Amino acid sequence: MDTDPTGHIGQRLRSARRQRGMSLRTLAGLAGLSPGFLSMVENGHRHLDRTGHIVSLAEALQIAPAELTGQPLAPADFLTDSAHTAIPSLRLVMMGIAPATFPDRYLPTLPTPVLAARVGEANRLYHAAEYGHLAAELPTLLADLHTAAEAATGADRPLLFGLLADAYHPACTLLLKNLGYTDLAFIAVTRAAKAIAELDDPVRTALSGFFHAHVLMAAGSPDQAFARAGQAADVVGRHLSGPETHALLGELHLIQATCLAHDVRRSGADRTQEVGEYLSEASDLAARTGETKAWHLNFGPTNVGIHHVSLNTELGLHSQAVSARRGLKPEILGAPGRQAAFHADLGRSLAHLRGREAEAVAELLNAERAAPQRIHANAPVRSTVATLLERRLPSHAARDLRGLAHRVGLQA
């Protein structure tokens, strides 16, 4: 199967379809898309940048989504490369094996405040999308936390297992998901759930369900992800006690909306309505909590606004996505990864609107400036860049686009 990451996604789709011996009409019927749309995708005249469409086509062709997107992506810079280089050590630690590159671990257990500071820094690195530095730090951090938690007694024991869970998510789980290692992300969320089981805390258990839903989404199962998030939301709803629980419930409503937007087996009208309902519930909760950092996340009015842009983009409502940006200032979150996601999704929607391609390029560049490692590893961005390369653009935008294409690993 052709998995050349520099190839046009439409070319990979055509190659996979022909190898399966399918006609356009047959594939379109199985994937719930129109033959005309697929024909334009294969010829490079339409985007294939919506995750729901990619997953649906991959299922119909019985291939991994990576065979269409080219994920996991070849790194385009040193820091992204270093993140991939650290994965073998991280894999071994999650298996309970000390990598040979580790120094002898016969050291005194580190003080809890030191470990807490390192967990906070790991989650800061994740939100800053500094994937290379984070991936290098995680193996020793997780090993030290496992050692300390297993040796702890008394009041320190629940505190250390809580820190262990906080290191596994969001930092470890979502790093692995964003780099394309969905199987390892599943192991990470499972290890976090095991740590949380020591705490006998239903809200923490629901938090684990939130990250489990993220991994199921990445694995191409939005229906299972939606069900898992719904179970977690029911638990939190029975234990609402303050801003942190309201923020978690809001995050769960956002992931439920995301699952629905990606589930192309539902009708477009139904998805749009249901997504709007969950976004409305999240907005109400955000008005109550304000901007928060609960659970090492970023729930609040700004993140809900960012989801309005991203989910309208996923639903194909590109004018609405562009309109939803009004008044949003993602930089106030202090989370470059979320800032990059906002600009990337805005750029993807602008690329669908006639005459606004130069604006699309500008937004994609804004996304790259905010978090280059996240954008260089982002398949929908690469697909949009590939499509824009075939458009007639003003000379300055075309030059900028060619530079971006090189940095994300495309041949301009």
Secondary structure by P-SEA (a helix, b strand, c coil): ccccccccaaaaaaaaaaaacccaaaaaaaacccaaaaaaaaacccccccaaaaaaaaaaaccccccccccccccccaaaaaaaaaaaaaaaaaaccccccccccccccccaaaaaaaaaaaaaaaaacaaaaaaaacaaaaaaaaaaaaaccccaaaaaaaaaaaaaccccaaaaaaacaaaaaaaaaaaaaaaaaaaccaaaaaaaaaaaaaaaaaaccaaaaaaaaaaaaaaaaaccccaaaaaaaaaaaaaaaaaaaacccccaaaaaaaaaaaaaaaaaaaaaccccccccccccaaaaaaaaaaaaaaacaaaaaaaacccccccccccaaaaaaaaaaaaaaaaacccaaaaaaaaaaaaaaacaaaaaacaaaaaaaaaaaaccccaaaaaaaaaaaaaacccc
